[in-house]
Amino acid sequence: MDVRDVRERELRNGGFMEERMEKGAVCAANVQKTTVQADEHRIFMRKNYAFFGGASALYALFYTFCLYRNASGITYPFFAAGTLVYFYLCTRRSGVPWKKDSIFYLVSILLLGVSVFLTDNSAINGMTKAGILLLTVSMMLHQYMNDGRWNFSKYMLSLGQGALETVASLGYPVSDGNAWLKGREQEGKNAKSRYVLLGILILCPLLVVILALLASADLVFRELFIHLFDYVEPIDIFMVCFMLAFMFFVSYSFIAMLNRRVIREECADRRRQEPVLAITVTSVLAFVYLIFCGIQIVYLFFQKSGLPDGQSYASYARQGFFQLLAVCLINLAIVLVCLSFFRESRALKGILTVISLCTGCMAASSAYRMLLYIGAYRLTFLRILVLWALAVIAASLVGILCSIFRKDFPLFRYLMVVVTVCYIILAFAKPDYWIARFNMEYVNRESGLELTAEQRGEFYGDFIYLSGLSADAAPVLASEENYAFLCGETDAMKRYFARMEARAQENGIRTFNLSRYLAGRALDGRSGVS
């Protein structure tokens, strides 16, 4: 080997080592800076424990009042509004200015909160509550962080880190409170309050054990003790205490995590992988997708060519929509991974564009198949959910195509807006109502004896499924033309109407639900009809 080549290699290695050392020094400095900031914010939280601890305690009390044994009552919109007030006050106390563009989060959270008490569909309400949680966390990260340059992967990693750091901070309400009480003792204020709180914590479990032993030792005391719970169940006391403690610790820990600034605002460019690897994988997939989409256009959409023997267009179209939905989701993941971790390449951009367009074709194919399937077997909640998911995928593809050609396109915010707006529409749509209305239009109310088997197959008759719908469907099912007919078809519908009447009677000041109220009104006077 030439001496000059050796010298050049030594210089390159030396430059590489110097660059590594500089990067290591910068990383160490950033870590030290982050540690110092975290310590300063811990001191800030301890000095202001009276505010943050008190606000978290009041918020936990409000949370328990609104939601205990009340999953979809009228108090849920107030809980959503109270959540926003709590975080606004904590943000203001922390010296973090409120950003004007957070109005989208505020309006979306309030609308989703209102939708909860308008419907009785437990699946919709479960997804709505998860959506409120994600929007709230995203809003607070946006408030505390300079996320203007964050990409999709940075947002997802920050959400995961925020959740883990909140769990890691669950001990802070106790340690910060203890430090705050010690500080007040040193100042001569409430010197014995810490011992009072400690005594209460010791007393609670000890009192439970003593009362249990005394109740088993004396029958008179036992009867007196039992009568104390004639109006209050022990499980209610336990659950109320659990909800109070849970929300106090979680809300305070979340604010403490945000004030510690443990999530770094810097968005490192992770697109360093060799694009040839992605091109090798995606090019083959793109070729397969092009063939598949061509078949969809010829056989399904245009119906030009012949099908295999024994295969009709109806049976051909009614298969594969769930598989196509899964492929669409996989394709979205592949495109996002390529955009996040691989260096820019014109060839890769072109292939990703082809995959995105093919994904749109697959989404259209899946939707068309599903519509044909609904035409044959009518509506269910899962089928509506599939159509909704395909619409979201189609709208998301527009943003993904923009991000392929525009490096600075805010893909995460675009996807968040698309999913949020589409879900708000779904949450207010009351799918069960439309399922009942659509399916009942295909019911044959005649005896059906004069019809052939093929003719009877065209009518809808799955009344067992209808009996499993929520109170949203009751105004349709309990209408004058449907009530007596459905009760005569199956006992399951009788039990459904009885259950709806019972749930309507459970409506109270705190647990009022509009859907259950409308179901009760629809069933008024129907009990004697059969």
N, C-alpha and C positions, 0 to 999 in steps of 0.2 A: 504494500500500500504506500502511496506517495506521502512524503512528509507534509506536503501542503494539505492533502486531504485529511490527514490526522489532525492538523492544526485547525482546520475549518470545523471538524467535528467537535473538537474540544471547545471552540468558541461557541458553537451552537448549544452544546450541553451546558456550558457555563451560563449562557444567556437564558437558557430554559430554567436552570436552577435559580438564577437571580429573579426571574419572573415568578416562579413558584414561591420564593421567599417573600417577595413583595406582596403577592396575593395572600400568603399566610399571615403576614403582618397586618394587612388591611382587615382580614377576617378576625384576627385576635383583637384588633382595636374596636371593631364593630361589636364583638361579643362583650368586651369590657364596657363599652358605652351602653349597650343594652342592659347589662347587669346593674350599672350605676343608676340608669333611669328607672329600672324596676324597683331598686331599693328606695329611690326618692318617692316613687308613687306608692310604695307600701307605707312609707311614713305619712304621706298625704292621706291615705285611706284611714290610717289609725287616728290621725288628728281629727278627721271628720267622721269618726265612727258614729257619733250621735246622729248625724244626718243620714248617712248611708244605711246604718243599721236600723234606725227608726223607720226610714222610708221602705226598706225591704220588709220589715215586720208588718207595716201597714199594708203593703202590697200583698204579702202572704195572707193576711186576714181578709183582704178584699177578694183575693183569688179563691179562698176557701168558701166564703159566703156565696160567691157567684156560681161556683162549679160543683160544690159538694152535692152528690146525688142529683145532678142537674146538667146532663151532658148537652142538651140542646134547648135550653130555656131562653127566655127573653133577657136574662142577665148576661148572656154571652156577648152581645154587642157592647154592653157597659164594661165587661171585663177587657175586651179588646181596646176600648177607649182608655180605660184605666191603665192598661199596660203601656200605651203610648205616653200618657201623662207621667208615669213613673220613670220611664227612660228619658223623657225630656228633662225632668227635674234633675236626675242624676247626671245627665250630660251637661246641663247648665252649671251644676255645682262643680263639676270637674274642669270647668273652664273651656269646654269644647264648643265652638260656635255651631249653631244649628244650620245645616246646609239647605238651601232652598230647593235643590233638586230631590230632596227626600220626600217631597209631597206625594210622589207616586207610591212610595211605600206606605205612607199614612193613609191615603185614600184606599189602597188595595186591602190593607189590614182591616180597616173599618167596614168595607163592603163585605169581606169574607166573614167578619164577625156578625154582621146583620144576616147573612145568608144562613147561618147555623140555626137560628130560631124560626126561619121560614120553612124549613124542610124537616122531615122526620126520617130521611134516608140515612141510616147509620154509616154506610160506606162513604157517602158524599161528605158527611160531617167529619168522619175520621180523616179523610184526605184534606178537608178544609183546615182542620186544626194543625195538621202537619205543615200545610202551606203557610199558615199564620206564623208558626214557629220559624220556618226558614226565612220568611220575609223580615221578621223582627231581627233575627241574627244578622242577616245581610244589611239591614238598615243601620244597625249599630256599628258594624264593621265599616260601613261607608262613612258614618259620622266621625269615627275616631281615626280612620286611616285615610291617607292620600292614595286612593285607589284608581286614580285617573288613568294610569298606565298599566294596570293589572290586566293580564290575559286570562283566558278561561281556566288554565291549569292553576294559576296563582289564586284565583277565587276559590276553586274547589279545595286546594290545599289549605287555604286560610280558614275556610269553614270547618274542615276536619281538625286543624290545629286549635281553633277556638273552642271546639267541643272538648278536646282532650285537656286543654289548659284550664277550662272551667272545672272539669272533674278534679284536676290536680289542685285547684284552689279551694276545694270544699272545706278545708280546715281553717281558712282565713277568717270567717265570721267569728270563730271562737278565739283564735290567736289575736286578731285585731281588737276584739272586744276586751280581752284580758289586758292587752297593752294600753288600751284607752283608759280602763279602770285604774291601772297602776299609775298612769300619768295624773289622773285626777286625785289619787291618794297623795301623790307627791306634792300636789298643789293644795292639799288640805280640803278637797271637795269630795263629799260622799265617801269617806274613808272606809266605811263598812259595807258599801253596796256590793262589792265583789263577793264578800262572804255570804251575803244574803242570797245572791244568785246561785252560788255554789251549794248553799244549804238546800235551796229549792230543787236543784238537780239531784242531790242525794236523796231528798225526801220522796220524790215521785216514785221510783221503783221500790223503795223501802215501804212506802205506804201501801202499795198494791199487795206486797207479800203479807204484811201485818193484817190487812183487812181480810184477805183470803183465809189466813189461819184463824182469826177470831170468828169469822162466819162459820167455819167448820167446827169450832169449839162450842158454840152456844146457839141453840135453835131460835131463841127470841131475837138475838142480835142478827142472826141470819135472815129471819123474816123481815126485820126492819131494814136491813141492808138491801134485800131483794126489792122491797117496795120503793126504794129510792130510784130504781131503774124501770119503774112502770112506764114512764114517759120517755126515757132516754136509754137506748140500747148501749151496752158497753162497746160494741163494735163501732158505733157512731162516734163515741168519744175517742177511741183509738184512731179512727180514720181522720177525724178532724185534726187531731194533734199531729198525725203523720203529714197531712197536707200542709199544715202551717209550717212545720219544720222543713219539709221538702222545699217549698217555694221560697222560704226565707234563705236557706243555704244556697239554693241554685241562683236566685236573683242577685244576692250579694256577691257570690263567687264570680258570676258573669261580669258584673261591673268591676270587680277587683281585677279580673283578667284583662279587661279593656284598659283600665287605668295603668296597669303594669307595662303596657305596650310590648308584650312579648312577641306579638306577631310583627315581623319586619315588613316595612312598607316597600322596601326595594323589590323589584320584580326582575329576577335574573333571567337572562335569555337562555333558555334551555334547548334551543334549537341548534344543537351541535352534532347530532348524529348524521352519519353519512346517508344522503338521500338515495343512493343506489340500492340500499337495503329495502327502503319503502317502495321504490320503483319496481323492484323485483317482485314483491308481494302484490302490490296493488295493480300492476299491469295485467297479471294473470286474472285477478278478480274482475277487473274492468272488461276484459275480453269475454269472460263467462257471462257477466251481467248484460253485455251487449247482445249476445245470442239469446239470453232469456227474455230480454225486453222485446227483441224482435218477434219472438214467439207470442208474447202477450199481445202485441199489436196486431199480428196476423190472425191468430186463433181466437183471442178473447174479445178484443175491441172491434175488429172489423169482421170477424167470423167468415173469412174468405176460404180458408183451406179446410179439407176434411179432417175429422178426428179419428182416433183408433176405433176399431169395431166395437160396438156395444157402448160407446161413450156418447152421451148427449151433451149439448152445450150447457144445459142446466146443471147436470152432475159435474161437468168439467169446471164450471165457474164457482161451484159451491165448495170447492176444496182448496186448502192451502192458504187461506187468508191469515191465519195465525202464524204460519211459517214465514210468510212474506213480511209480516209485522216484525218478527224476530230478526230477519235479515236486514230490514230497514234500520233497526236499532243498532245492530252490529256495524253496519256501514257508517252510521253517524259516529260511533265510537272510533272506528278506524280513521276517518277523516280528521277528527279532533286530535287524535294521537299524532298523526302525521303533521298537522299544523303546529303542534306544541313542541315536538322533540326533534324534528328533522330540519336540516338547513334548506334554505330556499332553492328551488330548482324549477325551471320552466316545465320540464318533462313531468315532474311530480305534480305541479299545479294542473297541467292538462289532464293527467290521469285522475286526480281527485275531482276535477270538474266532471269528467265522464261518470265517475262513480256516484257523484251527487245527483246528476241528471237521471242516471239509471235508478237510483233510490227513489226519486220522485215518480218515475214510471212504475216501480214496484208498489209504491204507496197508492197510486191510482188504481193499479190492478187489484190490490188487496181491498180497497174501498169498493170497487165495482163488484168483486166477488161477494163481499159482505152485503151489499145492497141486494144482489140477487138472492142471497141466502135469506135475508130478511123478508124478501118478497114471497119466499116459499114457507118459511117457518116463523115469521113475525118477529117482533122485537123482544129483546131481553136487555137487562142492564149491562151485561158484558159486551153485547154487540154494540150498544151505544158507546160504551167506553172505548171499544176498538176504533170506531169511526172518529171519535174525538181525538184519540192518540194519532191517528193517521193525518188528521187536519193539523195537529200541532207539528208533526214531523214535516209536513209540506211547508208550513210557514217557517220552520227552523232552517230548512234547506236554503231559503233565500238569504238568511244571514250567514250561513256557512259558505255559500258561493261568494258573497261579498268579502268574507274574511280570507278566502283563498287568494284574491287579487289585491286586497287592501290590508296591509300589515297592521295598521292602527285601528282596524274596525273593532268596536267594543262588542265582541261576540257574546260575552257572558251577560252583559246588560240587555242586549237584544233578546237572547233566549229567555232571560228572566221575565222581560216584559211580555213576550209572546206567550209563554206558559201561564203567567199570571192572568193576563187578559182572557185567554181561552178558558182557563179554569173558573174564573169568575162567571163567565157565561154558563158553563156547565153547572156551577153551584146554584145559580138562580133559575135554571131551566126546569128543575123538578122532573128528572127522567122518569120516575115511576108513574107520574101522571100521564105522560105521553105514551108510555108503554101500555098502560091500561086503555087509554083512548084509542090507540092504533089497533091493538089486538082485538078489542071488543067490536070493532067495525067488521071483522071477518068471522064473527060467531054466527052460526046458524041456529036460530031460535025455534025452528020447526022441528018436527019429530025426526026428520031425516030418513025415514024408512023408504020413501020413494026415490031416494038418491042412490046412485051407484057408489061403490067404494072409492073410485077415483074422484067423484064429485065431493064426497064427504071429506076426502083428504085435503081439499082446497080450503076447508073451513078451519078456524082456530078452535082448539078444544082443551088447551093445557090450563085448566082452571086451578090445578094444584100450584102452578107457578104464580098465578095471579094472587092466590091466597097468601103468598109470602112477600108481597109488596108492602111498602111502608104506608103510612097514613096519607102520603101525597096522592095515592091512587084512589082513596076512598070516595071523593066526590064523583068520580066516574063510575066506580063499581057499585056505589050505593044509590045511583040515580034511579028514577022511577022505572025506566025500561030495563034495568039490569039487575036490581036487587032480588026480586022474587025468582027470576030465572037462574041466577047464580046460586042462590040458596037451594034450589031444587036440583042443581047439578051435582053438588058435592058438599059433604059436611065440613070440609076444610074452609069453604067460604063462610059458612055460618060461624065457625070459630074465628075467622078473620074479622068479621063484623063485630062479634062480641069483644074481641081484643081491642078493636079500634074504639068502641064505646067506653071500655074500661080506661084506656089511655087518655081519652078526651076528658074523663072525669078527674083525672089526676092533675089537670092543669090548675096551677095556682098562681099567686102573685109573682113568685120567683121562678116557677117552672113553666110558665105559659109558653106554648109553642103554637104558632099560627097554623101549621099543617094539621096538628092534632085537633085544634079548635074547629077548623073547617070540616074535618072528618066527623066530629061530633054533631055539627050542624047538619051535615048530609044524612046522618043516621037518625036524626030526630023523627020520631013517628014511624020508623021503618020496622021496629021490633015486632009488631003484630002482623007484618006482611010476610007471607011465605008462599 
